[in-house]
Amino acid sequence: MIKRKGTLGSSISKVSTSRLGDKEVVVHISTFKVHESPLSEVLLNLEDDGLLVINASSFESLGGRVFYNLHLQVEGTQRTECEVLSEKLLSLCNKRGEAFP
């Protein structure tokens, strides 16, 4: 059962987060290949925030768009707000995109 959702986007990237329960979150990221943040960079940032990766996948469409799907578990007693997580991930994706003219 999905409890909370947060979706944010820009012309470069879209990020959607959904809470699956008190301890689990699903994240979907869509960005263009030229603007993509490496999955390792995204995962390191999530781990720094106390989120453990249960599963991660990615694929690329013909139009050069890259999709990441992340299933995360929250460590300890902390809670992660979907909107805050979406904002952070969108910022990561867009910061990377600004490096390219």
C-alpha positions as CSV (number, residue, x, y, z in Angstrom):
1,M,0.0,0.0,0.0
2,I,1.5,3.3,-1.0
3,K,1.1,5.9,1.7
4,R,2.8,9.1,0.5
5,K,4.0,10.3,-2.9
6,G,6.3,13.1,-4.0
7,T,6.9,14.0,-7.6
8,L,9.1,16.8,-8.9
9,G,10.5,17.6,-12.3
10,S,12.3,20.0,-14.5
11,S,12.8,20.0,-18.3
12,I,15.9,17.8,-17.7
13,S,14.8,15.3,-15.1
14,K,11.7,13.9,-13.2
15,V,11.8,12.3,-9.8
16,S,9.0,10.4,-8.1
17,T,9.0,8.9,-4.6
18,S,6.4,6.7,-3.0
19,R,6.4,5.4,0.6
20,L,5.5,1.7,0.8
21,G,5.4,1.6,4.5
22,D,7.1,3.1,7.6
23,K,10.5,1.7,6.5
24,E,10.4,1.4,2.7
25,V,10.5,3.9,-0.2
26,V,10.4,3.5,-4.0
27,V,12.1,6.1,-6.2
28,H,11.8,6.5,-9.9
29,I,14.2,8.9,-11.7
30,S,13.9,9.8,-15.4
31,T,16.7,11.9,-17.0
32,F,18.4,12.3,-20.4
33,K,21.6,10.4,-20.8
34,V,23.8,13.5,-21.4
35,H,22.5,14.9,-18.1
36,E,22.4,11.7,-16.0
37,S,24.1,11.4,-12.6
38,P,26.0,8.1,-12.3
39,L,23.9,5.6,-10.3
40,S,26.8,5.2,-7.9
41,E,26.7,8.9,-7.0
42,V,22.9,8.8,-6.4
43,L,23.3,5.6,-4.2
44,L,26.1,7.1,-2.2
45,N,24.0,10.2,-1.4
46,L,21.1,8.1,-0.4
47,E,23.3,5.9,1.9
48,D,24.7,9.1,3.5
49,D,21.1,10.0,4.4
50,G,20.5,6.6,6.1
51,L,18.8,4.8,3.2
52,L,19.8,1.2,2.4
53,V,19.3,0.0,-1.2
54,I,17.2,-3.1,-1.4
55,N,17.1,-3.2,-5.2
56,A,18.2,-0.9,-8.0
57,S,17.7,-1.1,-11.8
58,S,18.2,1.2,-14.8
59,F,17.5,1.2,-18.5
60,E,17.8,3.5,-21.4
61,S,15.2,4.3,-24.0
62,L,15.8,4.9,-27.7
63,G,15.4,8.6,-27.3
64,G,18.4,8.8,-24.9
65,R,16.3,9.0,-21.7
66,V,17.6,7.0,-18.7
67,F,15.3,5.5,-16.1
68,Y,16.4,4.5,-12.6
69,N,14.2,2.5,-10.2
70,L,15.3,2.2,-6.6
71,H,13.7,0.3,-3.7
72,L,15.1,1.7,-0.4
73,Q,14.8,0.8,3.2
74,V,15.1,3.5,5.9
75,E,17.7,2.7,8.6
76,G,16.9,2.8,12.3
77,T,14.0,4.8,13.6
78,Q,14.2,7.8,11.2
79,R,11.5,8.5,8.6
80,T,12.1,9.9,5.2
81,E,9.6,12.4,3.7
82,C,9.0,11.8,0.0
83,E,8.9,15.4,-1.0
84,V,12.3,16.1,0.7
85,L,13.8,13.0,-0.9
86,S,12.4,14.0,-4.4
87,E,13.9,17.5,-4.0
88,K,17.3,16.2,-3.1
89,L,17.4,13.7,-6.0
90,L,16.2,16.3,-8.5
91,S,18.8,18.7,-7.3
92,L,21.5,16.0,-7.8
93,C,20.3,15.3,-11.4
94,N,20.0,18.9,-12.3
95,K,23.3,19.9,-10.9
96,R,24.9,17.3,-13.0
97,G,22.9,18.5,-16.0
98,E,24.2,22.1,-15.6
99,A,27.7,20.9,-16.2
100,F,26.8,20.4,-19.9
101,P,25.9,23.4,-22.1
